[in-house]
Amino acid sequence: MPKLVRLAASQTYVPETDEDKKVFDAIKKRGVMEMSYVTARENVKNSKGMLTFYAPEPVAAAAPGPRRLEDMDMDELKLSMLSLGIKTQKKMKRDDVIRLIRDRMSEVEIVDDEDDGAE
């Protein structure tokens, strides 16, 4: 199967004649077109700058926030247990694992940097 790419009207093209303007308006009205790479390359070459390869704007990925233990799958819970140094047993219930992780996390105390020796 040929590699498919997308073409769209160029953002920087300025039509020189009325005929170019009509053709360019028709290209803009058509929107994004999908075609094989070879055909697209020839179309871009022959379009006098009216067409360009379409690359959608990258969508910023949302920063992952803190996850709830109830939403984690078993592998993530196992990794949390190991990173906290909790000894595991061969068979453990999910509720017990979550309780153990919560207990160990509650033992950790975080102090602000400003409070270190400001007295």
N, C-alpha and C positions, 0 to 999 in steps of 0.2 A: 504494500500500500504506500502511495507517495506521501511524503511529509507535507502536512497541511499547515499553511500560515495564514495570517489575516492581514488585509490591506484596508487602509482608511484614507480619507482625504487629508492632505498635508495641512498642518496648522500654520505653516509659514509661507504657503504659496500665495502669490498675488497675481491675479489674472491680468494679462496685458491687453487683450482685445475682447470685444463683446462675445465673440465665438468661444474664446477660452473661458469667459465668465459663465456662459450657458453650460458648457461641458463640466466645469468645476462645480456649479450648483447641482447638476445631476449626480455627480459623484458624491457630494455631501449629503444629498437627499437619500441616496442608496445606503449610506452608513457603512458599517464594517462588513467586508466581504471575505469569505474564506475560500481559498483555492490552493492548488498544489504549489510547492515552492518554485519550481521552474517557471510556471505560468506567471506567478506573482512577480518574480524577478524581472521577467520580460515586460510585464505591465508597468512596473515602476520605472524601468528604463525608458519606455516609450511614452510615458505620461507627461513628460516635460516638467516634472516636479509636482504634479497634482496629487499623486499617490505616494504613500509611504507605508512601510511595514507598521502594523498596529501593535503596540505594546501597552496593555492596560496599565493604569496607574497602580502601583503596588499598594495593597491594603495593609495598613499598619496593624500588626498583630497585637491584640490586647495583652498587656503584661499579666502573666499568671499571678493571681493573688494567692493568699493563703488558702489551702484546701482543707475542707472538713474531713476528719478521719472517717466519718460514715460514708463519704463519697469515694474514698480510695478503694482500689481493688486490692486483692490479697497480696500481690507482689509488692505494691507500694507500702502496704502495712508491714510486710516482712523487712523491707529495706529500712523503714523507720525504726523497727525494733532493733535491727542490727546496728544502725547508726547511733542509737541511744545506749547500746551495750546491754540490752535485755536478753537474758538467756532464754532460748526457745526450747520447746518440747516438740516431740514428734507430731502430736495432734493437739491443736488448741482451737477453742471456739473464737469466732470473730469478735464477739462482745468482750471476751477476756483479753484478747490482743489489744483492742481499743482502750480498755480500762488500764492495762499495763503501760501503754504509751502515754496516756493522759497522766497517770501517776508519776512517771519518770519526768515528763515535761514540766509538771508542777513543781518539781524539786529544783529546777533550774531557775536561778535568779539573775536577771539582767539589770545592770547598774548603769546609769548615765555617765558619760565621760566627765561631765562637769562636776559630779559629786565625788570624784576620786580623792582629792586632797584639798578641797577648797575651804577647809575650816581654819 
